[in-house]
Every structure is written in C-alpha cells, then in structure tokens.
Amino acid sequence: MYRTDPAPPVAVPMPGPAPGHIKVSESQADLVRNMETQPAKGAQQEEYDPWHVARLKDEGTKWGELDSKGKALRVVGYIMKPLLLLGLIYLFICSLDFLSSAFRLLGGRAAGETLSNNELLTNPVAGLMIGVLATVLVQSSSTSTSIVVTMVGASILEVKPAIPIIMGANIGTSVTNTIVSLAHSGDKDEFRRAFAGATIHDMFNWLSVIVLLPLEVISGYLFHLSAAIIDSYNIQTNKDAEQEILKVITKPFTSLVIQIDKKVITKTAQGLNETGSLLKEGDYLFANTGLSESELGVVILILALIILCVCLVLIVKLLHSMLRGRVAYWTKKIINAEFPGKAAFLSGYLAIAAGAGMTFIVQSSSIFTSALTPLVAVGVLHLERCYPLTLGANIGTTATAILASLTNDGQDLKNSLQLALCHFFFNISGIVLWYPIPSLVESCKPSMSKWFPHPPIVLAKWLGNKTAKYRWFALVYLFLMFFILPALVFGLSFAGWQVLVGVGVPILLIFIVICIINVMQVQFPRFLPAKLRNWNFLPSPLHSLKPYDAVCVLCCKAVQRSPCGRYCRCKCCRQMTDEPPVEQVNVNTYL
C-alpha cells in the first residue's frame, strides 16, 4: 500500500550520467516517469508520489480532547458539512448550465449555420472539426448530437456524413472539465492531478478518433453495423422519449436567471433562416435587459465562471476538512477498491458501468466528468479509477441522442436512430481498442504492464507534469486543441480536400515520425543513430518549454509590478514573489 503520511517533496540531487552514458532530455525523462506502474503491494515508497496522496492530514483536535461544547459543534459539523457539500454541488451544476447558456448566446447561431453547410460535411475531416467547434460553442455534446440527430431525422443530412460530426462532438465535450481543472492552478500538485484527470477524457477521445475515423471512412463499419441492427428490429416511435432527469432539479433555479430557446439553433442548422431571439419570452432575471445576445452572453459567461470557481474552491476546502483520518482512509478505499487477485481487472468494468449509469442520470457527460475533477485533484480518486469512470460517461451520454431519435416517425426514425447507434458503437469501439488489453495485463502480469500501459493515462500524466511545471501551458493546450487546431483544419477545408490533404498529410507524417523517435529514445535507444538519441542537437525552443516559460515569467512579473498586480495575493503570485527560484534561468539566452 501507499505511504500513510508522505514526506513533503524535497529536491534530491541526482548523480550525473556515468561516462559513456547518454544524456536523457527533459521530455524523455517525463515520458519514462509517466510509464512507471504502481508500486507492488507491500513495497515501501521512498519518494513522494504526487499521483497518489495517501491521506489528507488530520490537523484537528482528537475527540477525546474535546469538551462538551466542542463535541456538540463537531456533531453539528458532521451533519452540516454534507448538506453544504450537496448545496455547493448543486450550484456547481447550475453554473455549468449557465456556462452552456452563455456559449449558446455567443456562438449558438454560428454553430447552427456551420452544421447546415452540407458541402463541407462531405469531407470527413471537416465534419470532425465542425463537431468539435459546434460542441465547444454550445458547451454540450448532448445538444450538438441532438441537433445532428434531428437534422438526420428531418432528411436534411444523411447518416454517413453525420458520423464524423458525432465523433467530433465526443472531443468537444471534454473542454468543460478542462476549464474546470484551471480552478486548481493555485496548488502545484492539485493542478497536476486535476489537469491529468480532465485531459484523460481528451486523450481517449482523440486517440479513438485517430484510429476509428480512417477505419470508418475506408470500411463504413459503424454505418453497416447500425443499419443491420435497425433492419432486424421493428422500431416504434415514442413521442415521450425525451425525459429530463437532472433538469427537474436544476431547472427551477436556472430558469429564474436565463432561458434559452434551443429550437432556434436547431432551425438554423436545418437551414430555415431563423431570425427569432435565442431568449425565451418570460419573467426571469435577464429577460428584458436591452443587451444584445452577444453582450448578454459575455455577462452570463463572467457570472458562470465566477460561480463555478467559487463553488470549486469551496468544494475542495470542504473535502479537505471532511476527508481526514479514518474518514479519508475508508473513502479512498471504497472509491478505489478492486476485486482480489487476478479478478482485479473486473473492477474497471464495474467502474465503467457506474460511470455510464451516473451520466445517464445527470444526462450530461460534461457534468459528471467535471464533478470527478475536484476528487482527483484532492487525491481521493486515483487517476487509474477516474479513467474507467470517464469511459462509462462516454457511453452514458449516448442515451440523450437515442432518446432524441425516438421522437421521429417512419424512415426518419430509422435514420436518426441509426446515427444514435453509430455514436454508441463508436464509444464501445474506443473502449475495446484502448482498455481491455492493458487492464488485463496489469492484473494478471504486473511485470509486463510497462510494455502495455494505458495510452490515455500515459499522455494525461505527461500533460499533468507539464502543466505543474509550466502552468501557462494549460491555457495554451486549451486554446490549441479546442479552438486553434479545429479552426485551422476547418479553414483549410474551405479551399478543398486537395489543399487539406497537401498540407495535412506532411504535417501528420512528421508528427508520427517524431512520436516513433520519442518512443525509441526511451525504449530502444541503441537502434538509433547517436545524434537522434536525444533532441539536444535542436535549438532549445524546438524541444523545451523553458524559453517560453522565461518569457511568461517576465510578463507575470511585469503585471505584478503594475498597480493592480501589487494587490494580487493568490497562491501562484505568492510563490513567484516570496519563494526563491529553484533554478535560475538566463532569459537572454532564449530571447
């Protein structure tokens, strides 16, 4: 088991390389650390492991040392803290709803117009990026997939070109928990775990798309599999299929603040030239403000982010105060429990089923995965257990599209349900592709798990380590993966598929070659030429983030010297100004 009271992280000087050994670059060292498996049972850890916090420190007074008043107050605390936690979680979920409404006001019409462009949708790569951008703009894969299913049911869009859009919606939905993880940037190790817990969803979706999209384009296996299932059953229409479960709880509060008419976005996507307002008529807080849709979207976005950040900070503080001593021990033990012996791999499948069920209840994978992020950040939920829960969320979110498809009639019902099943089998295929073999090897042959790791976990830990060291990298990743890259590929699609292939294929080949060389540098360096065994022969900006970090540090210090920055006392700024730097960086060498 892990240490019960880990020692604080201490910089331990490492011995220099022995003569004749090859110097390993920073990125290679990170990759090696990420591929390390959990320590064997009974082994004593000699170093602080930031990925597995054994328990939170219990700094409170023991029960036996309390007087009658202290004991009464503690009992009241035991009762009130869970109720307060439920209230904060409720406000947190409502803030995600406000965030979704804000993005719909800011980009809902643009998303609808993008989905109505049939010429671009014939290009599967363009369709994929449209799915990513549309989902990011409306902040809900349930909304974007329901719109696409409705368009297929209305015969505006065929099933085949809609499949890449559904795949893109899977990627776009993970932007929410990535944004949520930024609230933990004040603490280095919490941020490391939170960002890894959020991006494990991104990595799984991207890896699944990279493999399954070309397979679908070549073979059409999702299209043919779903068509065979539809043809073999007599499917009946159910007009009452769309049931809102979590909305019944949150809608009474959110409807007092803002009400969005999603039908306007759907009609715009159907090419009906809808000019009506996105705001419903009624008596609510932002009903008649006189602001335009974009201005109101900015106001609600700021409000949603404030509520989200405040709720997250309070949830983390409350979890820290509740999860102490034996409570922390049993909570961690139950959440991360595994079946004994070689049946341990079945625990992951139970977690997948639990994640699917919880996501079906809340009707949103964004809400469920965002709720997991604080638990990973404080160390209660291990990243290895968060992974199958996230996979289950991918399955549970397909229920929304299936329910939306059941409201159609006749051939429209068959087409829309076929697309919803394509979404379901795409997520199942991704799980079959990336989860069973590493999980089985880890349970039955732990010594071989280094050679069969979970790729999403390896990549998520690599990103977590990078963001813990360079916190600005989280924002770069967020904008690059969810805005800049999809927009760039989408823009190239306007010039035709020839231009997209001519620009994209060489870049993709270079990326694949770099990945192969990176793996060989770590695992099989003897098969590489001496010069390619590390990237040190390249200029620093091409293989290290230190030059960019030096510039960011200069910019942050410039902001701190400004009149506004002098009064900022957040943990990040205190660490930058109060603590001596571990390593002095010569900025002039990078500028």
C-alpha positions in Angstrom: 0.0 0.0 0.0 1.0 3.6 -0.3 2.5 5.7 2.5 0.2 6.8 5.2 1.9 10.2 5.7 4.0 11.1 2.7 7.0 13.3 3.3 7.0 16.7 1.7 8.5 17.0 -1.8 12.2 17.7 -1.4 14.6 18.3 -4.3 17.1 15.4 -4.2 20.2 15.9 -6.3 20.6 13.2 -8.8 24.0 11.8 -9.7 25.4 12.9 -13.1 25.5 10.4 -16.0 28.2 7.9 -15.9 30.9 8.0 -18.5 29.7 6.7 -21.8 26.1 7.1 -20.9 23.7 9.2 -23.0 22.2 12.3 -21.5 18.4 12.0 -21.5 16.4 15.1 -22.4 13.6 16.6 -20.2 10.7 15.3 -22.3 12.2 11.7 -22.4 12.5 11.7 -18.6 8.9 12.8 -18.2 7.8 10.0 -20.5 9.7 7.4 -18.5 8.2 8.6 -15.3 4.7 8.5 -16.8 5.1 4.9 -17.9 6.0 3.7 -14.4 3.4 1.5 -13.0 2.0 1.5 -9.4 4.4 0.0 -6.8 3.9 -3.6 -5.9 1.9 -4.5 -2.9 3.9 -4.3 0.3 6.6 -2.2 -1.3 7.6 0.9 0.6 7.7 4.1 -1.3 10.8 6.1 -0.7 9.7 9.2 -2.6 6.7 11.4 -2.6 4.3 10.3 -5.3 2.2 13.3 -6.4 -0.3 11.0 -8.2 -1.3 9.0 -5.1 -2.0 11.0 -2.0 -2.2 8.5 0.8 -4.4 10.7 3.1 -5.1 14.3 3.9 -3.5 15.5 7.2 -5.8 15.5 10.2 -4.8 18.7 12.0 -7.9 18.9 14.2 -8.3 18.1 17.9 -9.0 14.5 18.8 -12.5 13.6 20.0 -11.3 12.6 23.5 -9.6 16.0 24.0 -12.8 18.0 23.3 -15.2 19.4 25.9 -19.0 19.0 25.7 -19.3 22.2 23.6 -16.6 21.1 21.2 -18.2 17.7 20.8 -21.6 19.3 20.1 -20.1 21.6 17.5 -18.3 18.7 15.8 -21.5 16.7 15.6 -23.2 19.7 14.0 -20.3 20.0 11.6 -20.7 16.3 10.7 -24.3 17.0 9.8 -24.0 20.4 8.1 -20.9 19.7 6.0 -22.5 17.0 3.8 -25.6 19.3 3.4 -23.3 22.2 2.5 -21.4 20.0 0.0 -24.6 19.0 -1.7 -25.6 22.6 -2.0 -22.3 23.6 -3.5 -22.5 20.7 -6.0 -26.0 21.9 -6.9 -24.7 25.4 -7.6 -21.7 23.9 -9.4 -24.1 22.0 -11.8 -26.2 25.2 -12.2 -23.0 27.2 -13.1 -22.3 24.6 -15.9 -25.8 25.2 -17.2 -25.2 29.0 -17.1 -21.9 28.4 -18.9 -23.7 26.4 -21.6 -26.3 29.1 -22.0 -23.6 31.8 -22.3 -21.8 29.9 -25.1 -25.2 29.3 -26.9 -25.8 33.1 -26.8 -22.2 33.8 -28.1 -21.9 31.0 -30.7 -25.2 29.1 -31.0 -26.2 30.7 -34.3 -22.7 30.2 -35.7 -22.8 26.6 -34.7 -26.2 26.1 -36.3 -25.0 27.8 -39.6 -21.9 25.6 -39.6 -23.9 22.4 -39.2 -26.1 23.4 -42.1 -23.2 23.6 -44.6 -23.7 20.4 -46.5 -20.8 20.9 -48.9 -18.2 20.9 -46.2 -19.8 17.9 -44.4 -18.9 15.7 -47.4 -15.3 16.0 -46.1 -15.0 13.7 -43.1 -12.1 15.6 -41.5 -14.1 18.9 -41.9 -17.1 17.2 -40.4 -15.0 16.1 -37.4 -13.8 19.6 -36.8 -17.3 21.0 -37.2 -18.4 18.6 -34.5 -15.6 19.8 -32.2 -16.3 23.5 -32.8 -20.1 23.2 -32.6 -19.8 21.3 -29.3 -17.3 23.8 -27.8 -19.6 26.7 -28.9 -22.7 25.2 -27.2 -20.8 23.6 -24.4 -22.8 20.4 -24.6 -22.3 17.3 -26.7 -25.9 16.3 -25.8 -27.1 19.5 -27.5 -24.9 19.2 -30.6 -25.6 15.4 -31.1 -29.3 16.0 -30.6 -29.2 18.7 -33.3 -27.4 16.4 -35.7 -29.8 13.6 -35.0 -32.7 15.9 -35.6 -31.2 17.0 -38.9 -30.8 13.4 -40.0 -34.3 12.6 -38.9 -35.6 15.6 -41.0 -33.6 14.3 -44.0 -31.5 17.4 -44.2 -28.4 15.4 -43.6 -27.5 11.8 -44.4 -26.2 9.3 -41.9 -22.8 8.8 -43.4 -21.5 12.4 -43.3 -23.0 12.9 -39.9 -20.9 10.2 -38.3 -17.6 12.3 -38.2 -19.6 15.1 -36.6 -20.7 12.8 -33.8 -17.1 11.8 -33.3 -16.1 15.5 -33.1 -18.8 16.1 -30.5 -17.2 13.5 -28.3 -13.9 15.5 -28.4 -15.6 18.9 -27.9 -17.5 17.8 -24.8 -14.3 17.4 -22.8 -13.5 21.1 -22.9 -15.7 21.7 -19.9 -13.8 19.6 -17.4 -10.5 21.0 -18.8 -11.8 24.5 -18.0 -12.9 23.3 -14.5 -9.4 22.0 -13.8 -7.9 25.5 -14.2 -9.5 26.5 -10.9 -6.9 24.2 -9.2 -3.9 26.1 -10.6 -3.1 27.6 -7.2 -1.6 24.4 -5.9 1.0 22.7 -8.0 0.2 19.0 -7.1 -3.5 19.6 -7.1 -3.3 21.2 -10.5 -1.1 18.3 -11.8 -3.8 15.7 -10.8 -6.8 17.9 -11.8 -5.4 18.6 -15.3 -4.5 15.0 -15.8 -7.9 13.9 -14.6 -9.6 16.3 -17.1 -7.4 15.6 -20.1 -7.6 11.8 -19.8 -11.0 12.3 -21.4 -9.5 14.4 -24.2 -6.7 11.8 -24.8 -9.1 8.9 -25.0 -11.4 10.7 -27.5 -8.5 11.9 -29.7 -6.8 8.5 -29.8 -10.2 6.8 -30.6 -10.9 9.3 -33.5 -7.3 9.0 -34.9 -7.8 5.2 -35.3 -11.6 4.8 -35.9 -12.2 7.8 -38.3 -9.9 6.4 -41.0 -11.4 2.9 -40.4 -14.9 4.2 -40.8 -14.0 6.1 -44.0 -12.5 3.0 -45.5 -14.9 0.3 -44.4 -18.0 2.1 -43.1 -18.3 -0.4 -40.3 -20.3 1.8 -37.9 -22.8 2.6 -40.7 -23.2 -1.0 -41.8 -23.4 -2.4 -38.2 -26.0 0.1 -37.1 -28.0 -0.4 -40.3 -28.1 -4.2 -39.7 -29.4 -3.7 -36.2 -32.1 -1.2 -37.4 -33.2 -3.5 -40.1 -33.5 -6.5 -37.8 -35.9 -4.8 -35.4 -39.4 -3.3 -35.7 -38.7 0.0 -34.0 -41.7 2.1 -32.9 -41.9 5.8 -32.3 -42.1 7.1 -28.7 -43.0 10.8 -28.5 -42.4 10.9 -24.8 -38.9 9.5 -25.0 -37.1 12.7 -24.2 -37.2 12.8 -20.4 -35.2 15.3 -18.3 -33.9 13.8 -15.0 -31.4 16.2 -13.6 -33.1 19.2 -15.2 -36.1 18.6 -13.0 -33.9 19.6 -10.0 -31.8 22.4 -11.6 -34.4 24.0 -13.9 -36.4 25.7 -11.2 -33.3 27.8 -10.3 -31.7 28.2 -13.7 -35.0 29.3 -15.3 -35.2 32.2 -12.9 -31.9 33.5 -14.3 -31.8 32.7 -18.0 -34.0 30.8 -20.5 -32.6 29.8 -23.9 -34.7 28.6 -26.9 -32.6 25.7 -28.3 -35.1 25.3 -31.1 -33.7 28.4 -32.7 -30.3 26.8 -33.1 -31.9 23.6 -34.4 -33.9 25.5 -37.0 -30.8 27.5 -38.1 -29.0 24.2 -38.5 -31.9 23.0 -40.7 -31.4 26.0 -43.0 -34.8 27.6 -42.1 -33.2 31.1 -41.8 -34.5 31.5 -38.3 -34.3 35.2 -37.1 -36.1 34.8 -33.8 -34.4 35.6 -30.5 -32.5 32.9 -28.6 -34.1 34.2 -25.4 -37.5 32.9 -24.5 -40.2 35.2 -23.5 -41.0 35.2 -19.8 -40.3 36.7 -16.4 -36.7 35.9 -15.4 -33.6 37.9 -14.4 -32.2 38.6 -17.9 -35.5 38.8 -19.7 -35.6 42.4 -20.8 -32.1 43.9 -20.2 -31.8 45.8 -23.5 -28.5 44.0 -24.2 -27.7 42.2 -27.5 -27.4 38.4 -27.4 -23.5 38.6 -27.6 -23.4 41.2 -24.8 -25.7 39.2 -22.6 -23.6 36.1 -23.4 -20.5 37.8 -22.1 -22.3 38.9 -18.9 -23.6 35.4 -18.2 -20.2 33.9 -19.1 -18.5 36.0 -16.5 -21.2 35.2 -13.9 -21.0 31.5 -14.6 -17.2 31.4 -14.3 -17.3 33.3 -11.0 -19.9 30.9 -9.6 -18.0 27.9 -10.9 -14.7 29.0 -9.5 -16.1 29.9 -6.1 -18.0 26.6 -5.9 -14.9 24.6 -6.8 -12.7 26.4 -4.3 -15.3 25.8 -1.5 -15.9 22.2 -2.6 -12.1 21.5 -2.4 -11.8 23.2 1.0 -14.8 21.3 2.3 -13.5 18.0 1.0 -10.2 18.7 2.7 -12.0 19.4 6.0 -14.2 16.3 5.7 -11.7 13.8 4.4 -9.4 13.4 7.4 -8.0 10.4 9.3 -10.2 7.3 9.1 -12.8 9.0 7.0 -10.3 9.7 4.3 -8.9 6.2 4.6 -12.3 4.5 4.1 -13.5 6.9 1.4 -10.4 6.3 -0.7 -10.5 2.6 0.0 -14.2 2.3 -1.2 -13.8 4.5 -4.2 -10.6 2.9 -5.4 -11.5 -0.7 -4.3 -10.6 -3.6 -6.5 -11.6 -7.2 -6.7 -8.9 -9.6 -5.2 -6.3 -11.4 -7.2 -6.5 -11.8 -10.9 -10.1 -10.7 -11.0 -8.9 -7.1 -10.2 -9.4 -6.2 -13.9 -13.2 -6.6 -13.4 -13.2 -3.6 -11.1 -12.6 -1.3 -14.1 -15.6 -2.7 -15.9 -17.7 -2.1 -12.8 -16.5 1.5 -12.8 -17.4 1.8 -16.5 -20.9 0.6 -15.7 -21.2 3.0 -12.8 -20.0 6.0 -14.9 -22.5 5.1 -17.6 -25.3 4.9 -15.1 -24.4 8.2 -13.4 -24.1 10.0 -16.7 -27.5 8.7 -17.8 -29.0 10.1 -14.6 -27.5 13.5 -15.0 -27.9 13.4 -18.8 -24.5 15.1 -19.4 -21.0 13.6 -19.6 -19.6 17.2 -19.0 -21.3 17.5 -15.6 -20.3 14.0 -14.5 -16.6 14.3 -15.6 -16.4 17.9 -14.2 -17.6 16.6 -10.9 -14.8 14.0 -10.9 -12.1 16.6 -11.4 -12.1 18.0 -7.8 -12.0 14.5 -6.4 -8.9 13.7 -8.5 -7.3 17.0 -7.5 -7.5 16.4 -3.7 -6.3 12.8 -4.2 -9.5 11.0 -3.1 -10.0 9.5 -6.6 -7.0 7.9 -8.3 -6.3 8.6 -11.9 -6.5 4.9 -12.7 -10.0 4.8 -11.3 -11.1 8.0 -12.9 -10.2 6.6 -16.4 -12.9 3.8 -16.5 -15.4 6.2 -14.9 -14.8 8.6 -17.8 -15.2 5.8 -20.3 -18.5 5.0 -18.8 -19.5 8.6 -19.1 -18.8 8.4 -22.9 -21.3 5.5 -23.1 -23.9 7.2 -20.8 -24.0 10.3 -22.9 -25.2 8.4 -25.9 -28.6 7.9 -24.2 -29.5 11.5 -25.0 -29.2 11.1 -28.7 -31.0 7.7 -28.6 -33.9 9.3 -26.7 -34.0 12.3 -29.2 -34.1 9.9 -32.1 -37.2 8.0 -30.8 -39.4 11.1 -31.2 -39.3 10.8 -35.0 -41.6 8.7 -37.3 -41.2 6.2 -40.1 -38.0 6.4 -42.1 -36.9 9.5 -40.2 -37.0 7.3 -37.0 -34.7 4.7 -38.7 -32.2 7.2 -39.9 -31.9 9.2 -36.7 -31.8 6.0 -34.5 -29.1 4.6 -36.8 -26.9 7.7 -36.2 -27.5 7.5 -32.5 -26.4 3.8 -32.5 -23.3 4.9 -34.5 -22.5 7.2 -31.6 -23.0 4.3 -29.1 -20.8 1.8 -31.1 -18.1 4.4 -31.7 -17.6 4.8 -27.9 -17.8 1.0 -27.4 -15.2 0.5 -30.1 -12.9 3.0 -28.5 -13.1 1.2 -25.1 -12.5 -2.2 -26.8 -9.5 -0.6 -28.6 -7.7 1.0 -25.6 -8.9 -0.5 -22.4 -9.2 -4.4 -22.1 -5.6 -5.5 -23.0 -3.7 -3.1 -20.7 -6.2 -3.7 -17.9 -5.8 -7.5 -18.2 -2.0 -7.4 -18.4 -1.9 -5.1 -15.3 -4.0 -7.6 -13.3 -2.5 -10.9 -14.5 1.1 -9.9 -15.3 2.1 -6.7 -13.5 5.7 -7.1 -14.6 4.6 -6.6 -18.2 2.4 -3.6 -17.6 5.3 -1.3 -18.5 5.1 -2.6 -22.1 1.3 -2.5 -22.2 0.3 0.8 -20.5 -3.0 2.7 -20.8 -2.1 5.3 -23.5 -4.6 7.9 -22.3 -3.2 7.7 -18.8 0.4 8.0 -20.0 -0.5 11.0 -22.1 -2.6 12.6 -19.4 0.2 12.2 -16.8 2.6 13.8 -19.2 0.3 16.8 -19.7 -0.2 16.9 -15.9 3.5 17.1 -15.3 4.0 19.7 -17.9 1.2 21.9 -16.5 2.5 21.5 -13.0 5.9 22.8 -14.1 4.6 25.4 -16.6 1.1 26.4 -15.6 0.6 28.7 -18.6 0.8 25.5 -20.7 -2.7 24.6 -19.6 -4.2 27.7 -21.4 -2.0 27.0 -24.5 -3.3 23.4 -24.6 -6.9 24.5 -24.1 -6.9 27.1 -27.0 -4.8 25.0 -29.3 -6.7 21.7 -29.0 -10.3 23.1 -28.9 -10.1 26.3 -30.9 -7.0 26.9 -33.0 -6.5 23.4 -34.4 -10.1 22.7 -35.3 -10.5 26.2 -36.8 -7.3 25.8 -38.8 -8.4 22.5 -40.3 -11.9 23.8 -40.8 -10.4 26.8 -42.7 -8.3 24.6 -44.9 -11.4 22.6 -45.8 -12.9 25.7 -47.5 -10.0 25.5 -50.0 -11.0 21.9 -51.0 -9.8 18.5 -49.9 -6.8 18.7 -52.2 -5.4 21.6 -50.1 -6.3 19.9 -46.9 -4.5 16.7 -47.9 -1.5 18.6 -49.3 -1.0 20.5 -46.0 -2.3 18.0 -43.5 -0.6 14.8 -44.7 3.0 16.0 -44.5 2.4 17.5 -41.0 0.8 14.3 -39.9 3.7 12.2 -41.2 6.2 14.4 -39.4 4.2 14.1 -36.2 4.1 10.3 -36.5 7.9 10.1 -37.1 8.6 12.4 -34.0 6.4 10.1 -31.9 8.1 7.0 -33.1 11.6 8.5 -32.4 10.5 9.6 -28.9 9.4 6.1 -28.0 12.6 4.6 -29.4 14.7 7.1 -27.5 13.1 5.8 -24.3 12.8 2.1 -25.0 15.3 1.2 -27.8 18.0 4.0 -28.0 20.6 1.5 -29.2 18.8 1.2 -32.5 19.0 4.9 -33.2 22.0 6.9 -34.5 23.9 8.7 -31.7 22.6 12.1 -32.8 19.0 11.0 -32.7 19.1 9.5 -29.2 18.0 12.9 -27.8 16.8 16.2 -29.1 19.6 18.3 -27.7 21.0 19.0 -31.2 17.9 21.1 -31.9 17.6 24.8 -30.7 16.1 25.0 -27.2 12.7 26.4 -28.4 12.1 23.3 -30.5 12.5 20.7 -27.8 11.9 22.5 -24.5 9.3 24.8 -22.9 11.9 26.7 -20.8 12.5 29.5 -23.2 8.7 30.2 -23.4 8.5 29.9 -19.6 11.2 32.5 -19.2 9.1 35.0 -21.3 5.9 34.1 -19.4 7.7 34.7 -16.0 8.9 38.1 -17.3 5.3 39.0 -18.4 3.9 37.9 -15.0 6.4 39.9 -13.1 5.6 42.9 -15.2 1.9 42.5 -14.3 2.8 42.2 -10.6 4.7 45.5 -10.7 1.6 47.2 -12.1 -0.8 49.0 -9.7 -3.3 46.1 -10.0 -0.8 43.3 -9.7 0.6 44.6 -6.4 -2.6 43.6 -4.6 -2.8 40.1 -6.0 -2.1 37.6 -3.2 -3.2 34.3 -4.8 -1.0 31.3 -4.1 0.6 31.4 -7.6 1.7 35.0 -7.2 2.9 34.4 -3.6 5.1 31.5 -4.7 6.5 33.6 -7.5 7.4 36.6 -5.3 8.1 35.0 -1.9 9.9 31.8 -2.7 13.4 31.7 -4.1 13.6 30.1 -7.6 14.8 26.6 -7.7 16.7 27.1 -10.9 18.0 30.4 -12.3 17.2 30.8 -16.0 19.2 33.1 -18.2 16.5 34.8 -20.1 18.9 36.4 -22.6 19.9 33.1 -24.0 16.3 32.5 -25.2 15.4 36.0 -26.4 
